[in-house]
Amino acid sequence: MPLIPPRDIRVQPYFGFRNAQRLIVDARVLRGSPPKFDLSGGWRTFRTMLRLYNSHEVAEHPVTLEVEAPDGSRQSHELVSGKEGYCHFEIDLAPARPLPESSAWEAVTFRWSDARGDHCVAGHVLAPGADDAAGVISDIDDTIVETGVTGGVRSVLRNWRRLFATMPSAREPVSGAELFYEALGGGVDEKGDEAGDAMPASRRPFFYVSSSPWNLYPYLVAYMRSRGMPIGPLRLRDWGFDRRTFGKSSHGSHKTDAIDAILSLYPERRFALVGDDSQGDLTAYAKVLERHPAQVSGIFIRKVGEPFTPEEEAAKQAVEATGVPLYIGQSWDEGHEFLAEAGLGGSEDAKTVVEATEQEGGE
């Protein structure tokens, strides 16, 4: 019987980010071709989604990250993929690379070899502008895209079609999210757009922190692009289908750890935190505020779940006691009005989230 040749090995880059001294970017070594989200038809959609979740990881495979400096010199860093195929690069930039005047995406290269030969793929790293514009850290599920998963495993079963059989462009957005996020992002930097950048950055650097699995990374990026949402690095996590996946405590610890890492990389920058109450975001953000009181400019929570738990009520009171502006509402339509009242009416005339929240907070 003839041997069936193995499927092609590919590297899936994930969006990275850097400051002047340090660069963080991840990738994953997989078998099979990238997903295509332009297919139509229920069965083809289901097969595409099934392939996303049922990924075929390649462990112990060497991957080289190549970073080019402005003077043309290159740094190379090699890692071997872990048991789930992940490579996490966290490197010192030598010499240091000053941040650009305004936020911009920069290219890096991933290289690997297999039986077919040598290969490379481009990755993208966000360099927030040296102008110190306020940043935004946002949740994803039920914050920008409706999932209906607010009650654990049973909710997943009730919403299986939405989660497993809908293409990104057909997913239902959270009401008001597009306008609200346009205001938060401040629009696309005109200089970067005029320069013909393949990925012009929003004026305010955006980061997304979610407990969704890394398998959904290409799907979530495709959704954001289809809705004109600000694009930014995604900090997701690896998980399997068990009860621990859906616990609020596990969601919260992942988010606080990821947000801590972002804030630590940009200690002089302030961030607005945006989320919902379906996965303990308010409690997680209150902990972040306690640890980084000078870096949180405002907290925005969409109310979608049951009444607040005692822990969430305590978190709400703790945030209010600090004087940091806290918005809690049913939709981002109301949140957009809140931003307008605070002086952040739209992308064309918005200045910074920091200015808006300082006005509201009376600093």
Order of alpha helices (4+ residues) and beta strands (2+ residues): beta-beta-beta-alpha-beta-beta-beta-beta-beta-beta-alpha-alpha-alpha-alpha-beta-alpha-beta-alpha-beta-alpha-beta-alpha-beta-alpha-alpha
